[in-house]
């Protein structure tokens, strides 16, 4: 048994679940930056400004990825905690 009274096997599965959740957030962020950078590069190729529009696309992708991360980690957790508090009433 671990310190919090749960079997070690349960504790290990919680760690795997939490780490895979955050790995998913990181992959989503990286994919967003890469996708928007690629789109910026392709649009820039038409106008002769590949590097500039790729950089703008990557910054936009970073902003979108960060917003998605913020929504997933902060806002949804608040909503889940709020629903748990109302369930206790």
Backbone bond lengths (Angstrom), bond angles and torsions (degrees), N, CA, C in turn:
res aa  C-N    CA-C-N  psi(-1)  N-CA   C-N-CA  omega(-1)  CA-C   N-CA-C  phi
1 X - - - 1.448 - - 1.523 109.58 -
2 X 1.308 116.35 145.75 1.449 120.65 177.49 1.524 109.53 -87.40
3 X 1.331 115.86 179.98 1.459 121.23 -175.31 1.526 113.15 -63.47
4 X 1.328 118.74 -32.80 1.460 120.66 -176.73 1.528 113.09 -88.19
5 X 1.320 117.94 10.68 1.454 121.41 174.88 1.518 114.62 88.24
6 X 1.308 118.17 0.78 1.461 121.59 178.80 1.522 109.05 -96.18
7 X 1.301 117.07 147.60 1.466 118.65 175.11 1.524 110.70 -60.44
8 X 1.307 116.41 150.67 1.468 121.96 -178.10 1.522 111.02 -60.22
9 X 1.325 117.53 -32.41 1.465 121.23 -179.71 1.532 111.03 -65.63
10 X 1.347 117.22 -41.64 1.471 120.90 177.70 1.515 110.79 -65.25
11 X 1.321 116.48 -41.79 1.460 120.98 -179.70 1.527 110.29 -62.15
12 X 1.328 116.62 -40.91 1.460 120.98 178.71 1.513 112.42 -63.90
13 X 1.324 117.16 -39.39 1.459 119.52 179.30 1.522 111.51 -69.55
14 X 1.325 117.57 -31.74 1.472 120.63 176.04 1.524 110.42 -66.36
15 X 1.321 116.55 -39.78 1.461 120.96 178.93 1.524 110.16 -64.65
16 X 1.317 116.92 -43.48 1.464 120.76 179.21 1.526 110.25 -63.79
17 X 1.334 117.72 -42.85 1.457 121.32 179.54 1.527 111.10 -62.47
18 X 1.322 116.85 -46.45 1.463 120.56 -178.82 1.525 111.11 -66.17
19 X 1.329 117.49 -42.27 1.462 119.37 -179.26 1.524 111.23 -68.37
20 X 1.321 118.13 -36.77 1.464 119.23 178.58 1.522 110.92 -69.27
21 X 1.323 116.70 -32.64 1.467 120.07 176.44 1.529 110.13 -63.30
22 X 1.329 117.20 -45.89 1.459 119.97 -178.64 1.528 112.10 -74.57
23 X 1.319 118.41 -28.83 1.458 120.31 172.19 1.532 110.00 -63.96
24 X 1.315 116.22 -37.84 1.460 120.57 176.53 1.515 112.01 -63.47
25 X 1.329 116.68 -39.62 1.466 120.13 177.14 1.528 110.72 -63.34
26 X 1.331 116.33 -42.24 1.459 120.14 179.30 1.515 112.49 -65.48
27 X 1.324 116.58 -40.70 1.459 120.22 178.48 1.525 111.44 -66.11
28 X 1.321 116.65 -38.31 1.462 120.14 177.43 1.521 110.79 -63.55
29 X 1.330 116.22 -42.25 1.464 120.84 178.56 1.534 110.35 -62.43
30 X 1.328 116.81 -47.63 1.463 120.58 -179.22 1.531 111.48 -64.41
31 X 1.316 116.87 -39.79 1.463 120.23 179.15 1.524 111.10 -65.59
32 X 1.319 116.49 -36.96 1.464 120.68 178.50 1.523 110.76 -63.95
33 X 1.322 117.03 -46.02 1.465 120.81 178.74 1.524 110.19 -63.15
34 X 1.329 117.37 -44.80 1.465 120.59 -178.88 1.530 111.82 -65.41
35 X 1.318 117.18 -43.61 1.460 120.60 -178.39 1.527 111.46 -65.01
36 X 1.330 116.91 -47.52 1.459 118.93 179.77 1.524 111.54 -67.37
37 X 1.340 117.64 -33.38 1.458 120.31 175.28 1.515 111.61 -64.66
38 X 1.337 116.49 -41.72 1.462 120.41 177.99 1.525 111.26 -64.69
39 X 1.339 116.43 -42.78 1.463 119.93 178.03 1.526 110.27 -62.03
40 X 1.339 116.82 -43.30 1.460 120.38 177.17 1.511 112.38 -61.72
41 X 1.342 116.86 -38.80 1.460 120.93 177.73 1.518 111.29 -64.04
42 X 1.336 116.97 -44.92 1.468 120.90 -179.23 1.531 111.33 -65.02
43 X 1.336 116.34 -41.40 1.473 118.95 177.57 1.524 109.79 -67.62
44 X 1.329 116.71 -40.09 1.459 120.64 179.36 1.513 112.85 -64.97
45 X 1.324 117.26 -30.06 1.461 120.21 178.47 1.524 111.05 -64.04
46 X 1.299 117.28 -31.10 1.469 120.70 178.72 1.532 112.00 -71.75
47 X 1.349 115.40 -30.50 1.464 119.69 -175.89 1.521 113.07 -105.97
48 X 1.322 118.14 -1.09 1.455 121.32 178.73 1.520 113.80 79.47
49 X 1.308 117.13 23.07 1.468 120.98 -179.82 1.525 109.48 -131.93
50 X 1.340 115.80 55.12 1.464 120.34 -174.18 1.525 112.57 -57.86
51 X 1.331 116.08 -51.62 1.461 119.20 -173.42 1.532 111.78 -67.48
52 X 1.323 117.23 -38.68 1.464 119.65 -179.41 1.522 111.00 -66.92
53 X 1.304 117.75 -49.25 1.458 119.73 -178.39 1.525 112.27 -72.27
54 X 1.336 116.98 -27.10 1.455 118.62 174.29 1.530 109.77 -67.12
55 X 1.320 117.09 -41.84 1.456 121.07 177.24 1.523 111.13 -63.18
56 X 1.315 117.06 -43.51 1.467 120.71 177.36 1.525 110.00 -62.38
57 X 1.322 117.14 -42.34 1.458 120.68 177.98 1.512 112.45 -62.87
58 X 1.330 116.79 -40.97 1.462 119.84 178.52 1.522 111.56 -66.30
59 X 1.325 117.49 -39.27 1.472 120.29 176.54 1.522 110.97 -64.97
60 X 1.321 115.94 -41.40 1.464 119.82 177.31 1.533 110.23 -65.25
61 X 1.318 116.79 -42.16 1.464 120.71 176.64 1.518 111.78 -61.84
62 X 1.323 117.31 -39.21 1.455 120.96 176.48 1.516 111.90 -63.44
63 X 1.326 116.25 -40.46 1.461 120.06 178.31 1.528 110.93 -66.03
64 X 1.321 116.81 -43.70 1.465 120.65 178.58 1.528 110.69 -65.62
65 X 1.319 116.69 -42.17 1.460 120.72 178.42 1.518 112.02 -64.38
66 X 1.331 117.25 -40.56 1.454 120.38 178.61 1.523 110.79 -67.09
67 X 1.334 116.87 -39.85 1.462 119.69 177.79 1.531 110.29 -62.05
68 X 1.322 116.83 -43.50 1.465 120.57 178.26 1.527 110.64 -62.40
69 X 1.313 117.10 -42.44 1.458 121.58 177.76 1.519 110.73 -61.90
70 X 1.329 117.46 -43.21 1.457 121.99 179.37 1.530 111.06 -62.36
71 X 1.318 116.19 -44.04 1.463 120.16 179.39 1.526 110.38 -62.81
72 X 1.327 117.12 -45.01 1.459 120.73 -177.68 1.521 112.25 -67.00
73 X 1.321 117.48 -43.64 1.459 120.62 -172.34 1.523 112.36 -85.74
74 X 1.319 118.25 -41.61 1.464 120.27 -172.85 1.525 112.04 -95.91
75 X 1.306 117.49 -56.69 1.466 120.56 -171.14 1.527 111.16 -69.55
76 X 1.322 118.16 -46.55 1.475 119.26 -179.63 1.516 111.86 -64.99
77 X 1.327 118.15 -33.83 1.467 120.26 177.25 1.519 110.45 -65.99
78 X 1.345 116.38 -40.62 1.473 119.37 176.92 1.521 110.66 -61.89
79 X 1.328 116.60 -43.00 1.464 120.20 179.40 1.522 110.97 -63.65
80 X 1.331 117.05 -41.20 1.462 120.49 179.11 1.525 110.68 -65.26
81 X 1.319 117.75 -40.99 1.453 121.06 178.80 1.525 110.90 -67.05
82 X 1.335 116.12 -37.83 1.457 120.39 178.01 1.508 111.81 -65.18
83 X 1.333 117.14 -39.85 1.471 119.92 179.38 1.515 110.67 -70.59
84 X 1.329 118.99 -31.13 1.454 121.41 176.76 1.513 110.64 -68.24
85 X 1.333 116.86 -37.48 1.468 120.17 -179.89 1.534 110.69 -67.88
86 X 1.344 117.02 -38.13 1.471 118.99 179.71 1.528 110.91 -73.81
87 X 1.341 117.71 -27.84 1.460 120.63 176.83 1.532 112.14 -67.55
88 X 1.337 116.47 -29.02 1.457 120.74 -178.60 1.517 111.85 -73.18
89 X 1.320 118.08 -21.05 1.477 121.02 -178.57 1.491 112.46 -69.60
